[in-house]
Amino acid sequence: MKEKNIVIIGGGFAGVNLALHLGSRRGLQVTLVDKNNYNFFPPLLYQVATGLLDISSISIPFRTLFKDDKNLHFRLGELEEVLPQKNRVKLTTGEVHYDYLVIATGTKPNYFGMENIEKNSLPMKTVNDAVKLRNYLLKEAEKYTYISDEAEKRKMRNIVVSGAGPSGVEVAGMIAEMRNRILQNVYPELDGQNMNLYLVDAAPSVLPPMSEKTQKYSKKTLEKMGVIVKLNKMVSDFKDDTVIFKDGETIETKTLIWTAGVTALKFKGIPEDSYEKGDRLSVDEFNKVKDTNNIYAIGDACIQKTDPDFPKGHPQLGSVAKQQGKALAKYFEAITKDKKPEPFDYFDKGTMAVIGRSKAVADLTMPKTTITGWFAWMAWTFIHLFLLVSYRNQFRTMVNWATAYFSKGQSQGILIGEHAYENLAPEKPLDMQNITQVEEKGKS
């Protein structure tokens, strides 16, 4: 039997699980294409950004993942165009033939057409975003230690996180812990300084998809940690170091972290009618894209309305992406053996979010209940630890978490990059006498 070529575009939750479940399958050759040469774990990006984890704890090269399966291959590149008539895809690194094409490209930040926010805010979608945010926060802390312009320092003391979904809550909670537990020990110059952390959202509650009990607990916990939660507040612009809300209110700040929305990617060659709201590809119960013959989509890139429990489509969660990847692997195995495939059936285990050290929330489906606090945090910790794709990642993450928990500190505070000192030059000579006094205060 002639081997079938399956090309997967995107190596996130959906794509990498599809590939790994097709490993060593006879009659199938699988090529995964990604713009990065590594898989990473998005739910822990914010811990890289805030220094709790290093990059290697949540990342692993695709070629390392695929080394034991001779039918799995990796191709570095980005998708430029689909050529359905030729059964080929045009990549930035050349063309590749396929018998079946799978789009698993996930999402990108949605700035809702606001150019200033896209240009000036800090997103949290990729490893590069996380490293950039970590460098930015450290640079701002270093800069704050020597500048004398009080107007600039007032702006630097304000940090705004836009978007109160799981990502926004987790980022705000982690930065609050950095401020409350660690920052003044590492930067004695900041002792007594009032750093304001805002979490804002246009919705009337934090964690909108979750239960009311979860929402109330999360808001109360964040506020106890010193986070200023502002709801029913839609960000409309960010310019001149000012976040502007639709109702006219403003916050002066140098830092806007954007977690307020996502949208899928569109590609040339895919029929326009195949896309729905948020540029998600409409798929049937087998994840085949509407108006195509051999093109499929899984994960956040698609919307499937055939599940009676989710008539408006499944939530854009890692659990959905993983299950769709596994289900599509079974589908390909079935059709290559002339067996009847089974439609995708999502098993909803619940939703979780971590707020801070020993603080988390979880809405479970079996049993149907909500847990909060330390028990939810422990559940979140173990589940996310075992969701990492390799034993190496699990071990490194466990060590980092244990170190941070018992020492009540962060593991990373290093500026990364050749020009880490860039934009840190003072406008006038430093007051060395003042610096010496601050250093002595820190020692004492």
C-alpha positions as CSV (number, residue, x, y, z in Angstrom):
1,M,0.0,0.0,0.0
2,K,1.3,3.4,-0.9
3,E,2.1,5.5,2.2
4,K,0.0,8.5,2.9
5,N,1.7,11.9,3.7
6,I,0.1,13.9,6.5
7,V,1.4,17.4,6.9
8,I,0.6,19.2,10.2
9,I,1.0,23.0,10.3
10,G,1.7,24.0,13.9
11,G,3.3,22.2,16.8
12,G,1.2,23.4,19.8
13,F,-1.1,21.2,21.9
14,A,-3.1,20.0,19.0
15,G,-0.4,19.5,16.4
16,V,2.2,17.8,18.6
17,N,-0.4,15.4,20.1
18,L,-1.6,14.4,16.7
19,A,1.9,13.7,15.5
20,L,2.9,11.7,18.6
21,H,-0.2,9.6,18.4
22,L,0.7,8.8,14.8
23,G,4.2,7.8,15.7
24,S,5.3,4.3,14.3
25,R,1.9,3.9,12.4
26,R,2.5,1.8,9.3
27,G,1.4,3.4,6.0
28,L,1.7,7.0,7.3
29,Q,4.5,9.5,6.9
30,V,4.0,12.6,9.1
31,T,5.6,16.0,8.7
32,L,5.1,18.7,11.3
33,V,5.8,22.2,10.2
34,D,6.4,25.0,12.7
35,K,8.1,28.5,12.7
36,N,10.0,27.4,15.9
37,N,12.1,24.3,16.2
38,Y,10.6,23.5,19.6
39,N,7.3,22.8,21.3
40,F,6.5,24.9,24.4
41,F,3.8,24.7,27.1
42,P,1.6,27.9,26.8
43,P,-0.1,27.7,30.2
44,L,3.3,28.3,31.9
45,L,4.5,31.1,29.8
46,Y,3.7,33.7,32.4
47,Q,6.0,31.8,34.8
48,V,8.9,32.3,32.3
49,A,7.9,36.0,32.0
50,T,8.1,36.5,35.7
51,G,11.2,34.5,36.3
52,L,9.9,31.4,38.1
53,L,10.8,29.1,35.3
54,D,13.5,29.1,32.6
55,I,12.7,28.4,29.0
56,S,14.1,24.9,28.9
57,S,11.6,23.9,31.7
58,I,8.6,24.3,29.3
59,S,10.2,23.7,25.9
60,I,11.7,20.7,24.0
61,P,12.9,20.5,20.4
62,F,10.6,18.7,18.0
63,R,13.5,16.6,16.6
64,T,14.1,15.3,20.2
65,L,10.5,14.5,20.6
66,F,10.3,12.6,17.3
67,K,13.7,10.8,17.4
68,D,12.2,7.4,18.2
69,D,9.6,7.4,15.5
70,K,11.0,7.0,12.0
71,N,7.7,8.1,10.3
72,L,7.7,11.5,12.1
73,H,9.6,14.4,10.5
74,F,10.1,18.1,11.2
75,R,10.3,21.0,8.8
76,L,11.2,24.5,10.0
77,G,9.1,27.2,8.2
78,E,5.8,29.1,8.1
79,L,2.7,28.4,6.0
80,E,2.3,31.0,3.2
81,E,-0.3,29.4,0.9
82,V,-2.3,26.2,0.5
83,L,-2.5,24.9,-3.1
84,P,-5.5,22.5,-2.9
85,Q,-5.5,21.5,-6.6
86,K,-1.9,20.3,-6.3
87,N,-2.2,18.9,-2.8
88,R,0.8,21.0,-1.8
89,V,1.6,23.8,0.7
90,K,3.9,26.7,0.1
91,L,6.1,27.4,3.0
92,T,8.8,30.0,3.7
93,T,11.3,27.2,3.3
94,G,9.8,25.6,0.1
95,E,6.9,23.4,-1.0
96,V,5.7,20.1,0.6
97,H,3.2,17.6,-0.8
98,Y,0.4,16.2,1.3
99,D,-2.4,13.6,1.0
100,Y,-3.9,15.1,4.2
101,L,-3.3,18.6,5.5
102,V,-4.0,19.5,9.1
103,I,-4.1,23.2,10.3
104,A,-3.2,23.4,13.9
105,T,-1.7,27.0,14.1
106,G,-3.5,28.1,17.2
107,T,-4.2,31.8,17.7
108,K,-2.5,35.2,17.9
109,P,-3.3,38.2,20.1
110,N,-6.4,40.2,19.0
111,Y,-5.9,43.9,19.3
112,F,-9.3,44.7,17.8
113,G,-7.9,47.1,15.3
114,M,-6.2,49.3,17.9
115,E,-2.9,50.1,16.4
116,N,-1.3,51.9,19.4
117,I,-2.1,48.9,21.6
118,E,-0.6,46.5,19.1
119,K,2.5,48.7,18.8
120,N,3.0,49.6,22.5
121,S,1.6,46.8,24.7
122,L,3.3,43.5,25.8
123,P,1.5,40.3,24.7
124,M,1.8,36.9,26.2
125,K,1.5,34.3,23.4
126,T,5.0,33.0,22.6
127,V,8.3,32.2,24.3
128,N,9.7,35.4,22.7
129,D,6.9,37.4,24.3
130,A,7.6,35.9,27.7
131,V,11.4,36.6,27.4
132,K,10.7,40.2,26.2
133,L,8.3,40.8,29.1
134,R,10.8,39.4,31.7
135,N,13.6,41.6,30.2
136,Y,11.3,44.6,30.2
137,L,10.2,44.3,33.8
138,L,13.8,43.8,35.0
139,K,15.0,46.8,32.9
140,E,12.3,49.0,34.3
141,A,13.3,48.0,37.9
142,E,16.9,48.8,37.2
143,K,16.0,52.1,35.6
144,Y,13.8,53.0,38.5
145,T,16.8,52.8,40.9
146,Y,18.6,55.7,39.4
147,I,16.2,58.1,37.5
148,S,15.2,61.3,39.4
149,D,12.3,62.4,37.3
150,E,9.3,62.0,39.6
151,A,6.7,62.1,36.8
152,E,8.5,59.2,35.0
153,K,8.8,57.3,38.3
154,R,5.0,57.7,38.9
155,K,4.2,56.1,35.6
156,M,6.7,53.3,36.2
157,R,5.0,52.5,39.5
158,N,1.8,51.6,37.6
159,I,1.4,48.2,35.7
160,V,-1.8,47.5,33.9
161,V,-2.9,44.0,32.8
162,S,-5.7,44.0,30.3
163,G,-7.9,40.9,30.2
164,A,-9.2,39.1,33.3
165,G,-9.4,35.6,31.8
166,P,-7.1,32.8,33.1
167,S,-4.0,34.3,31.5
168,G,-4.6,37.8,32.9
169,V,-5.4,36.5,36.3
170,E,-2.3,34.4,36.4
171,V,0.0,37.1,35.2
172,A,-1.5,39.7,37.6
173,G,-1.2,37.2,40.5
174,M,2.4,36.3,39.8
175,I,3.5,40.0,39.4
176,A,1.7,40.7,42.7
177,E,3.7,38.0,44.4
178,M,6.9,39.3,42.9
179,R,6.1,42.7,44.3
180,N,5.0,41.5,47.8
181,R,7.5,38.8,48.5
182,I,10.6,39.3,46.4
183,L,11.1,42.7,44.7
184,Q,12.1,44.8,47.8
185,N,14.7,42.1,48.8
186,V,16.3,42.1,45.4
187,Y,15.9,45.9,44.8
188,P,16.3,47.6,48.2
189,E,16.0,50.9,46.4
190,L,12.3,50.2,46.0
191,D,11.7,50.0,49.7
192,G,8.6,52.0,50.6
193,Q,7.7,52.7,47.0
194,N,4.0,52.3,46.1
195,M,3.7,50.0,43.1
196,N,0.2,49.8,41.7
197,L,-0.9,46.7,39.8
198,Y,-4.2,47.0,37.9
199,L,-6.2,44.1,36.3
200,V,-8.9,45.5,33.9
201,D,-11.5,44.0,31.8
202,A,-14.6,45.0,29.9
203,A,-16.6,42.1,31.4
204,P,-18.5,42.4,34.7
205,S,-16.4,39.7,36.4
206,V,-13.0,38.1,36.4
207,L,-12.7,34.6,34.8
208,P,-15.9,35.1,32.8
209,P,-16.3,31.4,31.6
210,M,-16.1,30.0,35.2
211,S,-18.6,29.7,38.0
212,E,-19.8,32.6,40.1
213,K,-18.2,31.1,43.2
214,T,-14.8,30.9,41.4
215,Q,-15.2,34.5,40.1
216,K,-15.9,35.9,43.6
217,Y,-13.1,34.0,45.2
218,S,-10.6,35.1,42.5
219,K,-11.5,38.8,42.7
220,K,-11.4,38.8,46.5
221,T,-8.0,37.0,46.5
222,L,-6.5,39.3,44.0
223,E,-7.6,42.3,45.9
224,K,-6.1,40.9,49.1
225,M,-2.8,40.5,47.2
226,G,-3.0,44.2,46.4
227,V,-4.3,44.0,42.8
228,I,-6.6,46.8,41.8
229,V,-9.4,45.1,39.9
230,K,-11.4,47.3,37.5
231,L,-14.3,45.6,35.7
232,N,-16.7,46.9,33.0
233,K,-13.7,48.9,31.8
234,M,-12.9,48.6,28.1
235,V,-9.5,49.7,27.0
236,S,-9.7,51.9,23.9
237,D,-6.2,53.2,23.4
238,F,-2.6,53.3,24.8
239,K,-0.6,56.3,23.9
240,D,1.7,58.9,25.5
241,D,2.2,56.5,28.5
242,T,-1.5,56.5,29.2
243,V,-4.1,53.7,29.1
244,I,-7.4,55.2,27.9
245,F,-10.7,53.6,28.6
246,K,-13.9,53.9,26.6
247,D,-15.6,55.8,29.4
248,G,-12.8,58.4,29.4
249,E,-11.0,57.3,32.5
250,T,-7.2,57.0,32.2
251,I,-4.2,55.4,34.0
252,E,-0.7,56.7,33.5
253,T,1.7,53.8,33.0
254,K,4.7,52.7,31.1
255,T,3.5,49.1,31.0
256,L,0.4,47.5,29.5
257,I,0.4,43.7,29.4
258,W,-2.2,42.5,26.8
259,T,-4.1,39.3,27.5
260,A,-7.5,40.6,26.4
261,G,-8.3,38.5,23.3
262,V,-7.1,36.1,20.6
263,T,-7.9,35.4,17.0
264,A,-7.0,32.6,14.7
265,L,-4.8,32.9,11.6
266,K,-6.0,33.0,7.9
267,F,-4.2,31.5,5.0
268,K,-4.3,32.1,1.3
269,G,-5.8,29.1,-0.6
270,I,-8.4,28.2,2.1
271,P,-11.9,29.1,0.9
272,E,-13.2,32.3,2.5
273,D,-16.5,30.6,3.4
274,S,-14.6,28.1,5.5
275,Y,-13.9,30.8,8.2
276,E,-16.2,31.8,11.0
277,K,-16.0,34.4,13.8
278,G,-12.5,35.0,15.1
279,D,-11.2,33.5,11.8
280,R,-11.7,30.0,13.1
281,L,-12.1,27.3,10.5
282,S,-15.5,25.6,10.5
283,V,-15.1,21.8,10.7
284,D,-17.4,18.8,10.8
285,E,-17.5,16.1,13.4
286,F,-14.3,14.6,12.1
287,N,-12.5,18.0,12.0
288,K,-12.6,18.2,8.3
289,V,-12.7,21.9,7.1
290,K,-15.9,23.1,5.4
291,D,-15.7,23.1,1.5
292,T,-12.5,21.1,1.4
293,N,-11.8,17.4,0.6
294,N,-8.6,16.6,2.5
295,I,-7.9,19.6,4.8
296,Y,-8.5,19.3,8.5
297,A,-8.2,21.7,11.4
298,I,-7.8,21.1,15.2
299,G,-7.4,23.1,18.4
300,D,-7.9,26.8,18.6
301,A,-7.7,27.2,14.9
302,C,-11.1,25.5,14.4
303,I,-14.7,25.7,15.5
304,Q,-16.8,22.6,15.7
305,K,-20.6,23.0,16.3
306,T,-21.6,19.3,15.8
307,D,-21.2,18.5,19.5
308,P,-24.7,18.9,21.1
309,D,-23.1,19.8,24.4
310,F,-21.2,22.7,22.7
311,P,-23.5,24.0,20.0
312,K,-21.5,27.3,19.7
313,G,-18.2,25.5,19.6
314,H,-15.8,24.1,22.1
315,P,-13.8,26.5,24.4
316,Q,-10.3,27.4,23.2
317,L,-8.5,25.3,25.8
318,G,-5.5,23.1,25.7
319,S,-7.6,20.1,26.8
320,V,-9.8,20.4,23.7
321,A,-6.7,20.7,21.5
322,K,-5.1,17.6,23.0
323,Q,-8.2,15.5,22.7
324,Q,-8.8,16.6,19.1
325,G,-5.2,15.7,18.2
326,K,-5.7,12.3,19.6
327,A,-9.1,11.8,18.0
328,L,-7.8,12.8,14.5
329,A,-4.9,10.4,14.9
330,K,-7.5,7.6,15.4
331,Y,-9.4,8.9,12.4
332,F,-6.4,8.7,10.1
333,E,-5.5,5.3,11.3
334,A,-9.1,4.1,10.7
335,I,-9.5,5.4,7.2
336,T,-6.1,4.0,6.1
337,K,-7.3,0.6,7.3
338,D,-10.8,1.0,5.6
339,K,-12.5,1.1,9.0
340,K,-15.3,3.4,10.1
341,P,-14.0,6.4,11.9
342,E,-15.6,7.8,15.1
343,P,-16.6,11.5,15.4
344,F,-14.9,13.7,18.0
345,D,-16.5,13.6,21.4
346,Y,-15.0,16.1,23.9
347,F,-14.7,15.0,27.5
348,D,-14.9,18.1,29.6
349,K,-12.9,17.6,32.8
350,G,-13.3,21.2,34.0
351,T,-11.4,24.5,34.1
352,M,-8.6,25.7,36.4
353,A,-6.7,28.9,37.0
354,V,-3.9,29.7,39.5
355,I,-3.8,33.0,41.2
356,G,-0.7,32.8,43.3
357,R,1.2,30.7,45.8
358,S,-1.3,28.2,47.4
359,K,-4.1,30.1,45.7
360,A,-6.1,28.6,42.8
361,V,-9.6,27.8,41.6
362,A,-11.0,24.8,39.8
363,D,-14.5,24.1,38.3
364,L,-14.7,20.3,38.1
365,T,-17.2,18.3,36.1
366,M,-16.7,14.9,37.7
367,P,-17.8,15.4,40.4
368,K,-19.5,18.7,39.6
369,T,-18.0,21.0,42.2
370,T,-15.8,24.0,42.7
371,I,-12.6,23.9,44.8
372,T,-10.5,26.9,45.8
373,G,-7.4,27.7,47.7
374,W,-4.6,25.2,48.6
375,F,-6.4,22.1,47.4
376,A,-7.1,23.7,44.0
377,W,-3.5,24.9,43.8
378,M,-2.2,21.4,44.5
379,A,-4.5,20.0,41.8
380,W,-3.4,22.6,39.3
381,T,0.2,22.0,40.1
382,F,0.1,18.2,39.6
383,I,-2.1,18.3,36.5
384,H,0.1,20.9,34.8
385,L,3.2,19.1,35.8
386,F,2.1,15.9,34.1
387,L,0.7,17.7,31.0
388,L,4.3,18.7,30.1
389,V,5.4,16.6,27.1
390,S,8.7,15.2,28.4
391,Y,10.1,13.8,31.7
392,R,12.9,16.3,31.4
393,N,10.5,19.2,31.4
394,Q,8.5,17.7,34.3
395,F,11.7,17.2,36.4
396,R,13.0,20.7,35.8
397,T,9.7,22.4,36.5
398,M,9.2,20.4,39.7
399,V,12.6,21.4,40.9
400,N,12.0,25.1,40.1
401,W,8.6,25.0,41.8
402,A,9.9,23.3,44.9
403,T,12.8,25.8,45.2
404,A,10.5,28.8,44.8
405,Y,7.9,27.4,47.3
406,F,10.3,26.6,50.1
407,S,12.6,29.6,49.6
408,K,9.7,32.0,48.8
409,G,11.7,33.4,45.9
410,Q,12.1,33.4,42.2
411,S,14.6,31.2,40.4
412,Q,15.5,33.6,37.5
413,G,16.3,37.3,37.5
414,I,18.7,37.5,34.6
415,L,18.5,40.0,31.7
416,I,18.8,37.9,28.5
417,G,20.3,39.2,25.3
418,E,23.4,40.7,24.0
419,H,22.2,44.3,24.6
420,A,20.5,43.8,28.0
421,Y,21.8,47.1,29.1
422,E,20.1,48.9,26.2
423,N,18.2,52.1,27.1
424,L,19.5,52.0,30.7
425,A,22.0,54.9,30.3
426,P,21.2,57.7,32.8
427,E,20.6,61.3,31.5
428,K,23.0,62.7,34.2
429,P,25.8,61.3,36.4
430,L,24.7,59.0,39.2
431,D,24.7,60.2,42.8
432,M,27.1,57.6,44.2
433,Q,26.7,58.8,47.7
434,N,23.0,58.0,47.5
435,I,23.6,54.6,46.0
436,T,26.1,53.7,48.7
437,Q,23.5,54.6,51.4
438,V,20.9,52.5,49.6
439,E,23.3,49.5,49.4
440,E,24.1,49.8,53.1
441,K,20.4,49.9,53.9
442,G,19.9,46.7,51.9
443,K,22.7,44.9,53.7
444,S,21.3,45.9,57.1
